[in-house]
Amino acid sequence: MQALRRAALAIASLVLAAAQPALAQAPPAPPDPAVAALGNAVYARACAACHENALTHAPGKAAIAGLSADSVLRILTTGRMQQQAAGLSGEERAAVAQAVTGKRLGPSTGSGPEAAEVAMPRCTGEAARFDANEPPRFDGWGLDGRNGHAIPTAQAGLSAGNVGRLKLKWAFAVPQALDMRSQPALAGGAIYLGGGDGTLYALDRATGCLRWRYAATSAVRSGVVVAPWRAGDASAAPLLYFGDSFGNVYALDAKTGAEAWVKRIDAHPDAVATGAPTLFGDTLFVPVSSFEEGSAVMPSYACCTFRGSVLALDAKTGAERWRTHL
């Protein structure tokens, strides 16, 4: 626990910077009563057995209400709940999304799955530049090769004498997200973090402004890993890696956010990438898990068809090298 606290404090010290202005937003409009009635009926018929059952560990209706209607619709249409919502019509999915959140869909979405883009301060000038002099601060999820999860005082710049003087300089609220389960990465002068809304953000660490963002299929579930490079090598084109809750692993250009490749890690519909990938040389190792217990609550589901594995991928191309089942 102490090591985790040290890691959190060190990350906090590295992201202190100028405060970000708050974005004024009007409160979302409630859904049409007829739409809400339809959505509540569909929820009671198709969703409540899981989301109102503590044994499934699925978020309850009160928790889901913290999301936007657009986020819930995307989850039902292309995300984590795609299989469970497959028997619903587009109208029913849109109604459920609005009923459980108490909000209307955004003006740019209608009944479609894409959420309206939230405006946020964009980086310009020096803040927008990738710092080739700063390779990744840590070696993956464990922070070092021994998985120690500890940051030396010399690197963190924190001690018992100065930690009490830390003050918040800026904060970033992930739009349309209820939680965050993705450990961030520090490299190139940026902090890379994934949100429960399915977006990977690259923020300038000195100001908190947005360098770029990338929309994944569903919630960013794993930690973020950045490939190392030699400090000062301006020609380096490092990739960063992460997994989502729909069983995809992504490789993006750390400088621009451009997609290098996307790999479905398992054919099983409930596969999920919960563990952070590990990069060793030119091989990316990915642990493969599942959310099968969520599907098992459906009477029609033939249970226990998933088998966990470790997948080895070519880090540059995403091509599968081998797989070992557990």
Sequence and secondary structure as in RCSB ss.txt:
>XXXX:A:sequence
MQALRRAALAIASLVLAAAQPALAQAPPAPPDPAVAALGNAVYARACAACHENALTHAPGKAAIAGLSADSVLRI
LTTGRMQQQAAGLSGEERAAVAQAVTGKRLGPSTGSGPEAAEVAMPRCTGEAARFDANEPPRFDGWGLDGRNGHA
IPTAQAGLSAGNVGRLKLKWAFAVPQALDMRSQPALAGGAIYLGGGDGTLYALDRATGCLRWRYAATSAVRSGVV
VAPWRAGDASAAPLLYFGDSFGNVYALDAKTGAEAWVKRIDAHPDAVATGAPTLFGDTLFVPVSSFEEGSAVMPS
YACCTFRGSVLALDAKTGAERWRTHL
>XXXX:A:secstr
 HHHHHHHHHHHHHH  S              HHHHHHHHHHHHHHTHHHHT GGGT   HHHHTTS HHHHHHH
HHTSTTTTTTTTS HHHHHHHHHHHHT    TTTTTSS        B  GGGGS  TT   SSSSTTSSTT    
  HHHHT  TTTGGG         TT S      EEETTEEEEE TTSEEEEEETTT  EEEEEE SS B S  E
E    TT TT   EEEEEBTTSEEEEEETTT  EEEEEE  SSTTEE  S  EEETTEEEEEEEE HHHHTTSTT
        EEEEEETTT  EEEEEE 
